[in-house]
Amino acid sequence: MTKVCCFDIIMMFLSLLFVFFGGESMKARITNIISIALILVLLFSQSAVCESELLYEKYGYEEEFEYEDEYIAHALKSTVACIRLEYSASVRYTPVTFNIDSIRAYIESLYYELDGEYTQEEISEYVFSDMKQDIIGYLEWGSEKSIDVFLAAQGSGVVISEEGYLATNAHVVTLTDEDKELECINYLQSNIIEDIDEIVSQLSELDIELTTEQINGIYETVVSETKDSYTIGRVKEELYVCFPSSDGDTDIEKDRAYKAKVIEKGVSLSLGNEGITEDAAILKINEESLVALPLSESYPQANSKIVTAGFPVAAETVFQAAGSDESVLSVSIGTGNISRQISVKGHDYKAMEITTTISGGNSGGPSVDKYLNIEGLNTYVNSDDYRFAYMIPAEYVIDLSEDIDLVRDDVTKTFLTGLQMLQKGYGAAAYECFEYVSDIREDTPYIENLMELAQDSPWEYPEGIVDNETRYVIDYELVMIIGGGIMGVVLVAVIIILICKSKKKKKQKNLNQNIYTEPRTRENITNGR
């Protein structure tokens, strides 16, 4: 149904007014140009005026709506992201080697030195026997070698602002120097084992079989020497936020990965250390129009129900072991309760014990209440008993986000309105909301699944809502931009016309001054009488 806005009426009136008083003079031409400009503003403004639908107002978005578990899960799938911290470096070290050719040359030199007193076979047997007793003495240090080290840590996070802000745990986005050094040593030890395996293989060609004790002795000696001499270079550390695709396909090749940066971060949790504090962090990606969840401003209450979400590494490992790349970005949803509040003696630190199961990779994921408010972030488990898991309250995230505008406006409200309509059984209204979100951001996670779910629901609208009934608003900012641009062009055109007119008058004046006029003689004057 087309509606005429007051803005349109005013523009049409002014346009007709200028055209009516137009003429052929210069002033009239300028007036006509202005009238044309006003008409253009009228036409272009149609893209900004009377177009934006406030669907969440149309369908009565409810702030305190009680969502059922199924619809809470849908919301979490569209707002929870996988956080990946990637570290890479180049490690240089000197590998140990065994040169068969040099051993053979040594045996041959002994043969000639002893002047045939022993056969070459006897000398070889003697040398090989000595090598078995002291193999390390026959090893050599080779040329410096470089290996690439790669470390990837995985956690979870949740969108808290449509403008690309996410909340997670500080330890998810933190790699300590000890972590990096340990990973470099692990890679180093793995390569040393490969070097020693090559030596054992070469010795086998000489029929020299080493015992396990001898092999371990070589390994310990080489590792001890190498730990003090290796160097690290080309260090690179990158942080990514990864979302599942819009159709819910969890194949790792179809994820949406965005580079992120840490905006705010508390101190990473480490039980037993003096510096224990809030284990929270705020991330930023250069993306907008994300569906976001609100942070609870009230403190979590014991025995209240929660729903948790995250990307556990264990699930990924199981699927990869089965030969599948899928489910790497499949959000794991769990339900449980808040058992009790705990604190650390001597520290201003609080955490909540929860009954849901979490594991590595779940850290940083949200626990939400029935209103989809984020009650806290899943943080750690009891290593002695995985039945006990803990989350930090949302207040730590709120403290870090004091200087950040946490926007949850049109996109979020329309998305949540779609969930509310879906839960109430109004599939047509839900589809309209999800389609609107998809039009704004087509790669919104799982949005295509929700649209299909809405299509499979009863195709109905809430009572009193007409299918094509639309509410309109004016995007004044866009109108001003379009109008200002056109009026600017008009102003330039007017100035050019005025300049051309001025030059024309000046040229005519000069021409008149240069016209030759014959002087009037006395005769002419007399005749003129």
PERA-V519548 format. One record per run of one state. SS is the DSSP state (hx for helix, st for strand, lp for the rest). FROM is the first residue (numbers start at 0). TO is the last residue. Records with the same first field share a line. If there is no record, write none. Layout:
SS=FROM-TO ; FROM-TO
//
This chain:
lp=0-4 ; 20-24 ; 47-47 ; 49-53 ; 58-67 ; 97-98 ; 113-118 ; 133-133 ; 138-138 ; 161-163 ; 168-168 ; 173-175 ; 205-210 ; 227-229 ; 243-250 ; 254-254 ; 265-279 ; 285-293 ; 295-303 ; 310-311 ; 321-330 ; 343-348 ; 354-364 ; 368-372 ; 382-383 ; 393-393 ; 400-408 ; 424-425 ; 440-445 ; 456-472 ; 474-474 ; 513-520 ; 528-528
hx=5-19 ; 25-46 ; 54-57 ; 68-78 ; 99-112 ; 119-132 ; 134-137 ; 169-172 ; 176-204 ; 211-226 ; 251-253 ; 312-320 ; 394-399 ; 409-423 ; 426-439 ; 446-455 ; 475-512 ; 521-527
st=48-48 ; 79-96 ; 139-160 ; 164-167 ; 230-242 ; 255-264 ; 280-284 ; 294-294 ; 304-309 ; 331-342 ; 349-353 ; 365-367 ; 373-381 ; 384-392 ; 473-473
//
